[in-house]
């Protein structure tokens, strides 16, 4: 960020690159030169094991940091029994992201042998388009590694999504998935319980405004009201808390109203002071 003194203050050690002139005052005759990638002569992996058949591929961004803290993990799909037959998720590891090895997991059987790097076998015949992510926020350590993949039906266009999970990323098991919903803007709310609370916004500016709308849930014995103020916090004429008609219902789209008919026009720069009790405020917007 730019400090009041005009110089950049970074919050932590940062690599400063030269894609643009964001940090450059003058180039002084220097020219920006764009460099090309150097393609490796060989692919990072070729089918070579019996369970890989003739087709292996990585799709969906499944290259992750290794748990050991050094190198990378690559999760890829192998067609051990041929195109259109049962496929497998396999693991390859690398210290430099260029040369990969196949660790022997011993977790799943292929033609009577578990000496392979297979980490998941779908109950369905063929899986594809897998994506593996690390979810450190999941309190269940058995599900910290999550995999989403597709399964083909009768035709290539008849597909469904499935999921699997793992504690360490070395052996995955299937889990049930389904739809989950939130109310509109329902990711987070400002909440007031039995005690009345007051929320004051920063100065808002730069958008047309003649009406104020809210997405809020208010209990029958609660309320939500709003005061529109100048940047210094003084209530605008006709837009005070005492003039506001309190909201006492649950609505994702509710226009706030004030009692005075001579309410003045709102300026470009203003603040909002919300006061509420036994209520949740999910969002607000101007129109």
C-alpha positions in Angstrom: 0.0 0.0 0.0 1.1 3.6 -0.5 1.8 5.4 2.8 1.0 9.1 3.4 4.7 9.8 2.7 4.3 8.4 -0.8 6.3 5.2 -0.4 5.2 1.6 -0.5 4.7 -0.3 2.8 4.5 -4.0 2.5 3.2 -6.1 5.3 5.6 -9.0 4.9 8.7 -10.0 2.8 7.6 -9.6 -0.8 9.1 -10.4 -4.2 8.9 -7.3 -6.3 8.4 -8.1 -9.9 8.3 -5.9 -13.0 5.1 -6.8 -14.9 4.1 -3.1 -14.8 5.1 0.3 -13.5 3.2 0.0 -10.2 6.3 0.6 -8.1 8.4 2.3 -10.7 8.7 6.1 -10.8 11.0 6.3 -13.8 12.6 3.6 -16.0 15.4 5.8 -17.0 16.0 4.2 -20.4 15.5 0.6 -19.2 13.1 -1.5 -21.3 10.8 -4.2 -20.1 11.7 -7.5 -21.7 9.2 -10.5 -21.7 10.8 -13.9 -21.5 9.5 -17.1 -23.0 8.9 -20.5 -21.3 11.3 -23.3 -22.1 9.4 -26.5 -22.9 10.9 -29.7 -21.5 11.8 -32.2 -24.3 9.9 -35.1 -22.5 6.5 -35.3 -20.8 6.7 -35.4 -17.0 5.0 -38.9 -17.0 4.4 -41.6 -19.6 2.2 -44.7 -19.2 4.6 -47.5 -18.1 2.9 -49.5 -15.4 0.3 -52.2 -16.2 -2.5 -50.3 -14.3 -1.8 -47.2 -16.4 -2.5 -49.0 -19.7 -1.9 -46.6 -22.6 -3.6 -43.5 -21.3 -2.7 -41.3 -18.3 -3.7 -37.7 -17.8 -3.9 -34.9 -15.1 -7.0 -32.7 -15.3 -8.4 -30.2 -12.8 -5.4 -28.7 -11.1 -4.3 -31.7 -9.0 -0.7 -30.6 -8.4 -0.2 -30.0 -4.7 2.6 -29.3 -2.2 3.9 -32.5 -0.6 3.0 -33.0 3.0 6.7 -33.6 3.7 7.3 -29.9 3.0 9.5 -30.5 0.0 8.4 -31.1 -3.5 5.0 -31.8 -5.0 2.3 -34.4 -5.4 0.6 -35.0 -8.8 -2.8 -36.9 -8.8 -3.6 -38.3 -12.2 -6.0 -40.7 -13.9 -4.9 -44.0 -15.4 -6.8 -46.2 -17.8 -5.5 -49.6 -16.8 -8.0 -51.6 -18.7 -8.3 -49.4 -21.7 -10.4 -46.5 -22.9 -14.0 -46.7 -21.6 -13.1 -49.3 -18.9 -12.3 -49.0 -15.2 -9.9 -46.1 -14.4 -7.8 -45.3 -11.4 -6.4 -42.3 -9.5 -2.7 -42.6 -9.1 -0.1 -40.5 -7.2 3.3 -39.3 -8.4 5.8 -37.3 -6.3 8.6 -34.9 -7.3 11.1 -32.7 -5.5 11.4 -30.2 -8.4 8.1 -30.4 -10.3 9.9 -31.8 -13.4 10.9 -35.4 -12.6 8.3 -37.5 -10.9 8.4 -40.9 -9.2 5.6 -43.4 -8.5 5.6 -44.4 -4.8 4.2 -47.8 -4.0 1.1 -47.4 -1.9 -0.1 -51.0 -1.4 -3.6 -49.8 -0.8 -5.6 -51.0 -3.9 -5.4 -54.2 -5.9 -4.7 -54.3 -9.7 -5.0 -57.8 -11.2 -4.2 -59.5 -7.9 -1.3 -57.2 -6.9 -1.2 -54.2 -4.6 2.4 -53.2 -5.5 1.3 -50.0 -7.2 0.7 -46.2 -6.8 -3.1 -46.3 -7.0 -4.8 -44.1 -4.3 -8.4 -44.5 -5.3 -10.7 -46.8 -7.3 -14.1 -45.5 -8.0 -17.1 -47.9 -7.5 -18.2 -46.8 -11.0 -16.4 -48.1 -14.0 -14.8 -44.9 -15.3 -13.9 -41.6 -13.5 -12.5 -38.5 -15.1 -11.8 -34.8 -14.5 -10.6 -35.2 -10.9 -9.6 -32.3 -8.7 -7.9 -32.8 -5.3 -7.7 -30.1 -2.6 -6.4 -29.8 1.0 -9.1 -28.5 3.4 -7.3 -27.6 6.6 -10.5 -26.0 8.0 -12.4 -29.3 8.3 -12.5 -30.4 11.9 -12.7 -34.0 10.9 -9.1 -34.9 10.0 -10.3 -38.0 8.1 -11.7 -35.6 5.4 -8.9 -33.1 5.2 -8.1 -34.2 1.6 -11.1 -33.9 -0.7 -11.5 -35.2 -4.3 -14.2 -34.2 -6.7 -14.5 -36.2 -10.0 -17.0 -37.0 -12.7 -18.4 -40.4 -13.7 -19.8 -41.1 -17.2 -23.2 -42.6 -17.7 -24.7 -44.1 -20.8 -23.1 -41.5 -23.0 -20.2 -39.0 -22.6 -22.8 -36.3 -22.0 -24.6 -38.2 -19.3 -22.3 -37.4 -16.3 -22.6 -37.0 -12.6 -20.3 -35.6 -9.9 -19.0 -37.7 -7.0 -16.7 -37.1 -4.1 -14.0 -38.9 -2.1 -11.9 -38.0 0.9 -8.7 -38.9 2.7 -6.8 -38.1 5.8 -3.3 -38.1 4.2 -4.0 -38.2 0.4 -2.5 -41.7 0.1 -5.8 -43.6 0.2 -9.2 -42.1 -0.7 -12.7 -43.4 0.1 -16.0 -42.3 -1.4 -18.4 -40.1 0.5 -22.0 -38.9 -0.3 -22.6 -35.4 -1.7 -25.7 -33.4 -2.4 -27.0 -29.9 -2.7 -26.8 -27.3 0.1 -28.4 -23.8 0.1 -28.1 -20.5 1.8 -30.5 -17.5 1.7 -29.4 -14.9 -0.7 -26.3 -13.1 0.7 -26.5 -15.5 3.5 -22.7 -16.2 3.9 -22.4 -14.0 7.0 -24.6 -11.6 9.0 -24.3 -8.9 11.6 -26.4 -10.2 14.5 -28.1 -8.6 17.5 -29.5 -10.8 20.3 -31.5 -9.5 23.3 -29.4 -6.4 23.7 -29.9 -3.5 21.3 -26.8 -2.8 19.2 -25.7 -0.1 16.8 -23.6 -0.5 13.7 -22.0 2.5 11.9 -20.5 2.2 8.5 -17.5 4.0 7.0 -18.1 6.8 4.7 -19.8 5.5 1.5 -19.6 7.3 -1.8 -19.6 7.0 -5.5 -22.9 5.4 -6.4 -26.4 6.6 -7.2 -28.7 6.5 -4.2 -32.3 7.5 -3.5 -33.6 4.3 -1.8 -32.0 1.9 0.8 -32.7 -1.8 0.6 -31.8 -4.5 3.1 -31.7 -8.3 3.4 -32.5 -8.9 7.1 -34.3 -11.3 9.4 -36.0 -9.8 12.4 -37.8 -11.6 15.2 -41.4 -10.6 16.1 -40.2 -8.9 19.2 -37.2 -7.3 17.6 -36.5 -4.5 15.2 -34.1 -3.0 12.6 -33.9 0.7 11.8 -31.4 2.8 10.0 -30.2 6.4 10.1 -28.5 8.1 7.2 -25.9 10.5 8.3 -23.3 12.9 6.9 -19.6 11.9 6.9 -19.2 13.4 10.4 -22.1 11.2 11.8 -24.9 13.8 11.9 -28.3 12.6 10.9 -29.6 14.0 7.6 -32.9 15.8 7.6 -35.8 13.3 7.5 -33.5 10.3 7.6 -32.9 9.9 11.3 -33.5 6.8 13.5 -36.7 8.3 15.0 -38.0 8.9 11.5 -37.2 5.4 10.2 -40.1 2.9 10.1 -38.6 -0.2 11.8 -38.3 -3.4 10.0 -40.0 -6.3 11.9 -40.1 -9.1 9.5 -37.9 -11.5 7.6 -37.2 -10.5 4.0 -34.3 -10.8 1.5 -35.6 -7.7 -0.3 -37.0 -4.9 1.9 -37.0 -1.2 1.1 -36.5 0.9 4.3 -38.8 3.9 4.7 -38.9 7.1 6.7 -42.0 8.8 8.0 -41.3 12.4 6.8 -42.4 13.2 3.3 -40.0 16.1 3.0 -36.9 13.8 3.4 -34.0 15.5 1.7 -31.9 14.0 -1.0 -28.9 12.0 0.1 -25.4 13.4 -0.7 -22.8 11.4 -2.6 -20.8 10.8 0.7 -22.7 9.5 3.7 -22.7 6.9 6.5 -25.4 4.5 7.7 -26.1 3.9 11.3 -28.1 0.6 11.8 -29.8 0.0 15.2 -31.2 -3.5 15.8 -32.4 -6.0 18.4 -33.1 -9.7 17.9 -32.2 -9.3 14.2 -29.7 -10.3 11.6 -28.5 -8.0 8.8 -27.2 -9.9 5.8 -26.7 -7.1 3.3 -27.7 -3.6 2.2 -27.7 -1.8 -1.1 -28.8 1.5 -2.7 -31.1 2.0 -5.7 
